Amino acid sequence: MSAKKSQSLLLVEDDSNDVVFFRRGLKGSDLLTHLRVAEDGQEAVAYMEGTGRFENRTDHPLPALIILDLKLPKKPGLEFLEWLRKDSRFKDTPVIILTSSKEPRDLLRAQELGVTAYHVKPVVFKDLCELVHSFAEYWIQITQVSQSPPSTEVRTNA
């Protein structure tokens, strides 16, 4: 991965309704054009590795932020997160868990794997939109930081 992160946002979610709700939460912002979706943990691995249909990095750039569901087919979210953290290219990629799981063991394991945040999916659509909006604000902050030129200022204790 280059030093300059892309501006894409990867949503790893198998529930098509939740994907629609997430898109609605981003509606009205240009962030929607940066959203990429993987439908399960194996597809998320393929996306990150740039294999198969994700080979074209222009169409499928590495994300600046991953939003991850835990209850996924093929490769559960925590297995994907463990894989991600073991790969030196992606170990620092911010990951926000958005799941229906309130299981303390899921939260604990996510924390052990260095998750950025853990949120239980709100059942009220308005609340989900507000949460997605907060993700969008965080995403803007991290992409602005990664896009800004490095500081050349030198400080001394003189």
QUIHU-V121544 format. One record per residue. N is the residue number from 1. RES is the residue in one letter. PHI is phi in whole degrees, 0 to 359 (* if undefined). PSI is psi in degrees with one decimal (999 if undefined). Layout:
N;RES;PHI;PSI / N;RES;PHI;PSI
//
This chain:
1;M;*;137.1 / 2;S;289;164.3 / 3;A;295;-28.3 / 4;K;268;114.4 / 5;K;286;153.1 / 6;S;285;176.4 / 7;Q;257;15.0 / 8;S;277;158.4 / 9;L;234;122.4 / 10;L;257;121.2 / 11;L;258;120.5 / 12;V;254;101.7 / 13;E;208;129.3 / 14;D;266;-16.7 / 15;D;272;112.4 / 16;S;298;-31.7 / 17;N;296;-42.0 / 18;D;294;-34.3 / 19;V;296;-43.4 / 20;V;299;-45.4 / 21;F;298;-39.7 / 22;F;296;-45.4 / 23;R;300;-41.6 / 24;R;297;-35.9 / 25;G;295;-28.6 / 26;L;269;-8.7 / 27;K;303;140.9 / 28;G;92;-4.2 / 29;S;239;157.6 / 30;D;285;-4.2 / 31;L;296;-27.4 / 32;L;301;-33.8 / 33;T;289;-15.6 / 34;H;264;-3.8 / 35;L;283;130.2 / 36;R;239;149.8 / 37;V;232;134.0 / 38;A;243;135.2 / 39;E;270;-8.5 / 40;D;200;174.4 / 41;G;296;-38.1 / 42;Q;294;-40.2 / 43;E;294;-35.2 / 44;A;295;-39.6 / 45;V;298;-47.0 / 46;A;300;-40.2 / 47;Y;299;-50.0 / 48;M;294;-35.2 / 49;E;279;-13.9 / 50;G;70;40.7 / 51;T;250;163.0 / 52;G;61;-133.7 / 53;R;290;-7.4 / 54;F;261;12.0 / 55;E;298;-35.7 / 56;N;282;104.4 / 57;R;288;-15.7 / 58;T;291;-43.4 / 59;D;278;-27.9 / 60;H;229;67.9 / 61;P;290;154.0 / 62;L;299;139.0 / 63;P;280;151.0 / 64;A;277;-19.6 / 65;L;208;140.7 / 66;I;242;130.8 / 67;I;254;121.5 / 68;L;235;126.7 / 69;D;276;154.1 / 70;L;266;-37.1 / 71;K;271;85.2 / 72;L;239;149.8 / 73;P;284;164.3 / 74;K;69;-54.4 / 75;K;216;109.7 / 76;P;300;159.4 / 77;G;304;-41.8 / 78;L;292;-33.1 / 79;E;293;-40.9 / 80;F;298;-44.6 / 81;L;298;-41.1 / 82;E;298;-43.7 / 83;W;300;-45.5 / 84;L;300;-45.2 / 85;R;289;-24.0 / 86;K;280;-18.7 / 87;D;270;117.5 / 88;S;301;-25.4 / 89;R;292;-27.3 / 90;F;239;3.0 / 91;K;298;-23.5 / 92;D;257;3.9 / 93;T;294;125.3 / 94;P;296;135.1 / 95;V;230;127.3 / 96;I;249;124.4 / 97;I;277;131.1 / 98;L;229;103.3 / 99;T;217;165.3 / 100;S;271;-7.6 / 101;S;284;124.4 / 102;K;254;12.0 / 103;E;294;122.8 / 104;P;304;-35.5 / 105;R;293;-32.5 / 106;D;293;-44.7 / 107;L;298;-45.8 / 108;L;299;-46.1 / 109;R;295;-40.5 / 110;A;299;-42.1 / 111;Q;296;-41.8 / 112;E;300;-32.8 / 113;L;272;5.5 / 114;G;78;36.2 / 115;V;293;145.6 / 116;T;287;-41.7 / 117;A;203;157.6 / 118;Y;228;120.5 / 119;H;231;136.1 / 120;V;275;134.0 / 121;K;300;126.0 / 122;P;291;147.5 / 123;V;273;-19.7 / 124;V;268;126.9 / 125;F;305;-44.2 / 126;K;302;-41.7 / 127;D;294;-38.8 / 128;L;296;-43.0 / 129;C;300;-41.8 / 130;E;295;-39.2 / 131;L;294;-44.2 / 132;V;299;-39.2 / 133;H;299;-39.9 / 134;S;293;-35.5 / 135;F;298;-42.1 / 136;A;298;-41.4 / 137;E;297;-42.2 / 138;Y;296;-43.4 / 139;W;301;-43.3 / 140;I;299;-43.8 / 141;Q;299;-47.3 / 142;I;288;-30.2 / 143;T;285;-33.0 / 144;Q;293;-40.6 / 145;V;296;-44.0 / 146;S;287;-19.4 / 147;Q;268;-17.3 / 148;S;284;145.8 / 149;P;293;150.0 / 150;P;296;147.9 / 151;S;288;139.6 / 152;T;252;4.6 / 153;E;289;136.4 / 154;V;244;127.2 / 155;R;254;140.8 / 156;T;234;162.7 / 157;N;264;32.8 / 158;A;281;999
//
